[in-house]
């Protein structure tokens, strides 16, 4: 099945056409175009006669309906092949009606199914390729969703900041130390038992990791004074040590022979950029998941994300489960050597965003304008000063990628209408997320953030940990550094005051500008039970199940 042939069918009817036009359409060289046309003609798709002389029109006469035959073939492949093998073909240049029929067929391969060997399986579509599931390297929410199912943390932290046992059954907390007591009999996925040395080794890696060393800076030593006991020392104070142990990146794992293994309710059976298969871990220290298999498969962006039984009809009644999907902000790189370094330039942009922010909801029905704060339930009541347009020496560099393409286009539009010259820097998703050098080359960009669980800790983490695009800006300014230094001595229950003070300073400096809130509404079949929201607003798959249909 040739993508270029389908594109040619959709774009060029029978009749006269220049070979140069075909080459431009298919983005091929003249030699590649000639070879392709010869091959397709030999396969009987069309009759083709080349025009004599440069620029002369050739003649093409279609003999077979390419889309009709390709659609029939893909329908068969969807039936018999694994979904990740057929999903890439949905990205071809189909007509609207063919795409709809193929999507309906493809959709039947997703959902909650029971295979012939009586395994309960949930097949889940995802929009983007999987980058990594290593706890120390995961910085995007879809990968984090898998990490939270494959690995456990020492403690769990809920949305209110309450800490509860996970791998540690209890602990003693002192002003300069936390002593953790580990549960007995916890197994890794390879069958080995969790030891205190495993925990010490894992925590030492995150403590010294380039992206987390600022967050873990108060901790000076981690060791095991006795079997199944771990001590964490912080002589200068660390009021947030327990909350830090509950973050997804602090998951406990080990890497025997280079293989990453955890203790979570699922283990990784197979993984690639297009598909990840998780299998239930029968020896999980808490309880075996009710699902046997969870598969995450990359699909086209316009795929219908409904969690249903695969045996159900598309019209099956569903219930909408709403979860918080974070917020979007504009970050301005105040320490870049460009016009953005000037506060009047940043204030001018800040004022434009505030004036037009109400219109952002027209860009995406899932988002709503955020005039208040990054912290849900808070309102900073901040309006930037209205100032005259400053002089711009050259265009400001606005960074963008696929997941913020529409909102970035909106931002570019409102800025240019107000006389702000803009130059777009478009990057692949992975580079946009991880390449810190590109952040330094941009004057401003939109960043989407989803807090893991408790927003008070997550906001502080967002200020200091290495994967955050805001961290390098905060660390470049002495006044911000002084503000963030207060966290380790302030009791966690009083952190909201610190967070609001830091956010206020960022607002007044026009470094951070709230833009929108996002709500995720996930449709679930009414037959799927025990739907509970977990980390990053996703469903806890360890609890999900389908009531079996019992014949009377």
QUIWO-V606975 format. One record per residue. N is the residue number from 1. OMEGA is omega in degrees with one decimal (* if undefined). Layout:
N:OMEGA
N:OMEGA
This chain:
1:-171.7
2:-179.3
3:-178.3
4:179.2
5:178.6
6:177.8
7:177.9
8:178.4
9:-177.3
10:-169.2
11:-173.1
12:176.8
13:175.3
14:179.7
15:-178.4
16:177.8
17:177.3
18:-178.4
19:177.3
20:178.1
21:177.6
22:179.5
23:179.3
24:179.2
25:-174.9
26:179.9
27:178.8
28:173.4
29:177.4
30:-179.9
31:178.4
32:179.8
33:179.9
34:180.0
35:-178.8
36:-179.5
37:178.7
38:-179.5
39:-177.6
40:177.8
41:178.3
42:178.0
43:174.5
44:-179.4
45:-178.2
46:166.1
47:-177.2
48:174.8
49:-175.3
50:177.2
51:-179.4
52:179.6
53:-177.9
54:177.4
55:180.0
56:-178.5
57:171.4
58:179.4
59:-179.1
60:178.4
61:-178.3
62:178.8
63:-177.8
64:178.4
65:-174.7
66:-176.0
67:-178.8
68:-179.4
69:178.4
70:179.7
71:179.0
72:179.8
73:-178.5
74:175.3
75:179.4
76:179.8
77:178.4
78:179.6
79:-168.7
80:-175.0
81:173.3
82:-172.5
83:-177.9
84:178.6
85:-177.6
86:-174.1
87:-176.9
88:-178.6
89:177.7
90:179.8
91:179.6
92:-174.4
93:-179.3
94:170.4
95:-176.2
96:-176.4
97:177.0
98:179.1
99:179.8
100:179.2
101:179.6
102:177.9
103:178.8
104:178.9
105:-178.9
106:-178.9
107:-178.8
108:179.2
109:-178.9
110:175.8
111:-175.8
112:-177.5
113:172.7
114:-175.6
115:-179.1
116:178.9
117:174.2
118:175.2
119:175.2
120:-174.7
121:172.9
122:178.3
123:-169.4
124:175.6
125:174.8
126:-172.5
127:-171.8
128:176.3
129:179.2
130:-178.2
131:-179.5
132:170.6
133:175.4
134:-176.4
135:-177.9
136:-175.1
137:-176.5
138:-178.9
139:176.5
140:-164.1
141:-178.7
142:173.8
143:178.9
144:178.3
145:177.6
146:-179.7
147:-177.0
148:176.5
149:-175.4
150:-176.7
151:173.5
152:172.6
153:177.0
154:178.1
155:173.9
156:179.2
157:-178.4
158:-175.3
159:178.2
160:-179.7
161:179.6
162:-178.1
163:178.5
164:-176.0
165:169.0
166:174.3
167:173.1
168:179.9
169:177.7
170:-177.5
171:171.5
172:-178.8
173:177.3
174:-178.1
175:-176.5
176:-175.7
177:167.3
178:174.7
179:-177.7
180:176.7
181:-173.5
182:175.7
183:178.1
184:171.3
185:177.9
186:-177.7
187:166.0
188:-178.4
189:178.1
190:177.6
191:178.9
192:-177.5
193:176.0
194:176.6
195:177.4
196:179.5
197:174.8
198:-178.8
199:179.9
200:-178.8
201:-178.0
202:-179.6
203:176.9
204:178.9
205:-179.0
206:-179.7
207:-176.2
208:-176.9
209:-175.0
210:-177.0
211:-175.3
212:-174.9
213:177.1
214:178.8
215:-176.6
216:-175.1
217:179.9
218:-176.6
219:-177.2
220:-177.0
221:174.7
222:-179.0
223:179.8
224:179.4
225:-178.0
226:178.5
227:178.4
228:176.5
229:179.4
230:175.9
231:175.5
232:-174.6
233:176.4
234:-174.3
235:-178.9
236:179.7
237:175.2
238:-172.8
239:-173.5
240:-174.1
241:-177.8
242:178.4
243:179.2
244:179.2
245:-179.3
246:-178.7
247:-176.6
248:-178.5
249:177.4
250:175.8
251:-179.1
252:-177.2
253:166.4
254:-172.9
255:177.3
256:179.9
257:178.3
258:179.9
259:-177.4
260:178.6
261:179.1
262:179.8
263:-170.6
264:-176.0
265:174.5
266:171.4
267:-177.9
268:177.3
269:177.6
270:-177.8
271:173.3
272:179.8
273:-177.3
274:-175.9
275:172.2
276:180.0
277:177.8
278:-179.9
279:179.4
280:177.2
281:-172.7
282:-178.2
283:179.4
284:-172.0
285:177.5
286:177.1
287:179.1
288:176.3
289:178.3
290:171.9
291:174.0
292:-175.0
293:169.9
294:177.9
295:174.9
296:-175.0
297:178.9
298:-178.3
299:176.0
300:-174.4
301:-177.0
302:-179.6
303:179.8
304:-176.7
305:175.5
306:177.3
307:-176.7
308:170.0
309:-177.9
310:-179.6
311:-176.8
312:174.0
313:179.4
314:-176.3
315:179.7
316:-178.5
317:-179.3
318:173.8
319:-178.9
320:175.2
321:-175.9
322:175.1
323:178.9
324:-179.4
325:171.5
326:-174.5
327:175.9
328:179.5
329:168.6
330:177.4
331:176.7
332:-173.9
333:-171.1
334:-174.9
335:174.4
336:-179.2
337:179.1
338:-179.3
339:-176.4
340:177.6
341:-178.3
342:-177.4
343:-179.7
344:175.7
345:179.7
346:178.7
347:179.2
348:178.0
349:178.0
350:-179.8
351:178.7
352:-179.9
353:180.0
354:-178.5
355:-174.0
356:-171.0
357:-178.6
358:-177.9
359:-176.8
360:-177.6
361:177.1
362:-179.2
363:-176.0
364:-176.4
365:-179.2
366:-174.3
367:176.3
368:-176.1
369:179.4
370:179.8
371:-165.5
372:-170.1
373:171.5
374:-177.1
375:-177.8
376:178.7
377:-179.5
378:179.6
379:-177.5
380:179.7
381:-176.6
382:173.2
383:-179.1
384:179.6
385:175.8
386:-176.1
387:178.1
388:179.5
389:177.3
390:176.5
391:177.9
392:-179.8
393:177.5
394:-177.0
395:173.9
396:-178.3
397:-179.7
398:-177.6
399:179.5
400:174.1
401:-169.9
402:-172.2
403:175.8
404:-174.3
405:-177.2
406:179.8
407:176.7
408:177.3
409:176.8
410:-179.5
411:178.0
412:-177.9
413:-176.3
414:179.0
415:-178.4
416:176.5
417:179.9
418:174.4
419:177.8
420:179.1
421:-174.9
422:171.4
423:-175.9
424:170.7
425:-177.3
426:-176.0
427:170.0
428:-175.6
429:-176.7
430:-179.7
431:177.9
432:-175.6
433:-168.1
434:-173.2
435:-177.3
436:178.9
437:178.5
438:174.9
439:-177.7
440:180.0
441:-179.6
442:175.7
443:179.8
444:179.1
445:175.7
446:178.3
447:174.3
448:-177.0
449:174.5
450:178.9
451:-173.3
452:178.7
453:-177.5
454:-172.9
455:179.6
456:176.8
457:-176.7
458:178.7
459:177.1
460:177.2
461:179.4
462:-179.4
463:-167.7
464:-172.7
465:-165.5
466:-179.0
467:-178.9
468:177.1
469:-179.4
470:-171.1
471:-177.3
472:178.1
473:179.4
474:-176.6
475:-179.3
476:-175.4
477:-176.0
478:-177.9
479:176.6
480:178.9
481:177.5
482:178.8
483:-177.8
484:178.6
485:-178.4
486:-172.9
487:-172.6
488:179.4
489:-176.6
490:177.7
491:-172.7
492:-177.5
493:178.2
494:-175.9
495:-178.7
496:178.5
497:178.3
498:-178.6
499:-179.9
500:179.5
501:179.4
502:179.8
503:179.0
504:179.9
505:178.4
506:177.2
507:-177.0
508:175.7
509:-176.3
510:173.6
511:178.8
512:178.1
513:175.6
514:-176.5
515:-177.3
516:167.2
517:176.5
518:172.2
519:175.7
520:175.0
521:-177.8
522:177.8
523:177.7
524:172.3
525:179.3
526:178.7
527:176.9
528:-170.3
529:175.5
530:-179.6
531:-179.4
532:-178.8
533:-178.5
534:-176.7
535:174.9
536:176.8
537:179.3
538:-178.0
539:176.1
540:-175.3
541:178.9
542:-176.4
543:-172.3
544:175.8
545:-179.3
546:177.8
547:-177.4
548:175.9
549:-176.7
550:179.7
551:179.7
552:*
